[in-house]
Amino acid sequence: MMQIHTISDRGRWFEIYAVVITGIAKYILVDWLEFRLFYISGAIMFWVWYILSRYHTNRQILINWGFRREGFLETFKFCIPFVIFALIIIGFYELGVGDGFLEWSLLPILGLYPIWGLIQQFLMIGIIAGNLKEIQSLKFKEKHLVLIVSLLFSLAHFPDYRLMGFTFMMELFFISAYFRWKNLWALGVLHGWLGGMFLYLVLHRNLWQELWVVF
């Protein structure tokens, strides 16, 4: 029988620091050097490796983190108000200042971006919010964690204030849903679809082209 290892508070802090380093690397590799493809692919591979490593010693960890089927629809339904609000804002913005032209590259963005969205939600909610909630020396209430982690996620998108505002509002709903139903799959899909459309239609950023900028 495989022995299940529980993580200590020290281990939880190590995970949080690893997420912080991942965020710092974003400013260096993406914002400064514009190595977006290398950063995203490297971050995904590292954290997938970490997830599998933890799963090897604790077969319950995926469910504990939120990689499960239960709560998928409930999470979607809970986030519908924000989804509708976001789509209205994106639609009006595109009608007002957009060029009204959609390129084919939006399709791979919407198809692939949920993978990166899932990893981001795992880091912000599964690791940071989840660990801050469980560390014995801390006494955070859920409502405090919702605000703190949403603010941290917003700051990760500095200096674009429109994106910071969007991600802050999005994470308020996402963390609240996670604490109720603990499902990361739904959050990853919503993050990918809404984030991809916001970047493409509001910020006029083509993520597909940005991935290959170094070439």
N, C-alpha and C positions, 0 to 999 in steps of 0.2 A: 504494500500500500504506500502511495506517495505521501510524504510528509508535507503538510501545509504550513508555510511560514507566514506569520503575520508581520507586518511592517511596524517598526518602532517610530516614536516621535522624531527621532534623529533621521530615520529613513524618510519620513514625510517631509522634513525640512530639506533633505537632499533633493527630493523630487521637485520641490518648489524652486530651489536654486537652479536646478537644471532647466526649468521652464524660463526663469529669468535670463539665463545665459542664452537660451534659444531666442528670446526677444531681443537681447542686445545684438546678437549676430545678425538679426534682420536689419538693424540700422546700418551695420557695416557692409554686409554683402548685398543688400537690396537697395537701400536708400543712397548709399555712398558709391559702392562699386558697380551697382546695377547687375549683379549676378543672380537674378531672380530664379532662374531655372536651377542653378546649383544649390541655392539656399533651400528652396521648397523641396526639391527631390532629396537633398541631404537630411533635412529635418524630418521628412516623412519616413525615410529609411531608418534613421536613428530611433524614432519613437515607436515605429512598428517593431523594431528589434527589441526595444525595452518592454513593450507590451507582451511580446512572445516570451521573453525571458521571465517576466513575472508570472505568466500563465504556466510556465513549465514547473514552477514550484507551488503555485496556488491556482488550482483549476476553478476556483470561485471568483477570481479577481476580475474577469471580464464582466460578470454580472454585477459585481460590486461597483465597477466603474460606470456601468450603464450600457455596455454592449449586449443588449438583449432585446427580445421581441416585445415583451410586456411594456405597455405604456406608450407604444409608438403612436397610435391613433389619438390617444388622450393628449399627448404632447402637441401633435399637429393642431387639434381642436383648440387647445389653450392659446396657441400662438396665432390663431386666425385674426384676431383684432389687429395685431401688429402687422401681419402679412397684408391685410386689406389696406391699412394706413400706408404702409411702405409702397404698395403698388399704386395707390392714388397719387402719392407724392412723386414717384418716378414717372407716372403717366403724364401728370400735369407739367412736370419739368421738361419732359421730352417734347410735349406739344408746344411749350412756350419758347424754348431755346434750342431744342434739338434739331438735327437736320432731317429727321424722319426716315433715315436710311439705315437698314439693318444688314450687316454683312454676315456671311456664312460662318465666320469665326465665333459668333455668339453661341452656336450650337456646341462646339467642343468645350467652350467655357462652361456652359450650363451642365455639360456631361461630366467634366473632370473636376471642376471647382469644388463640388461637394466632398471629394476626397480630402482636399486641403482644409475645407471647412470642418470636416469631422475631426481632423487632427487638432485644429485650433480649439474647438469646443472641448475636446478631451483634455488639452493642456490647461485651458482656463477654468473649466468647470470640474472635470473629473479629477485633475491633479490639484490645482490651486484651491478652488472652493471646497472640494471634498476633503483635502488634507487640513485646511484651516479649520474646518468644522470638527475634525476628529482629534486634532492635537490637544492633549490633556491640559497643557498650561494656558491655553487660550479659552476664552469664554465668549466667543462670537455667537450672536444670535443669527438666525437665517436671514432676517431682513437686513442686518448689517453686512453680511457677506454678499448679498445681492448687490448692494450699492458699491462696496469696495471692489469686487471683482469686475463689475460693469465699468467702473471708473478706470481700473487697470487696463482692461481691454480697449477702452477708448483711447487711453494714453499711448497704447502700442501703435496707434494709427496717426500719431502726431507727425507732421504739422498740418494735415488736411482737416480743417475744422468741420467741414460737412461730413466727412467720413467718420470723424470722431463722434459727432452727434448721432449719426445713424447707428454706429456700432454700440454706443452706450444704450440707446433705446432698445436695440435688438437684444442685447445681453440681459437687460432687466427682465424681459419676458423669458428668455432662454433659461436663465438660472432659476427663476421661479418655477418653471415647468420641470426642470431637472430635480429640484428638491421634492416635487410632488410625485413624479413618475420615473425618474432616473433612467431616461432613455436618450442615449447619445446619437443613435442613428437618425432619428427625426430632426434633431438639431443640426446635424451635419448636412442633411439634405436642404433644409431651409436656409442655412448659412450660405451654402453654395449657390442656390438659385437666386435668393434675394441679393446677396452680396455681388454676384456676377452681374445681375441686371443694374444694380445701383452704380457699380463702377463703370459699366459700359454706357448706360444711358444718361446718367447724371454727371459723372466725372469725365465721360468720354475717354475712358481708358480701355484699350483693347488688351486684355490680359494674355490672349493667345500670342499676339505680336510681342508683348513685353517678355514673354518666356524666352524668345529667341533673339533678344536684342544683342547679346554678346557675339552672335554669329553674323 
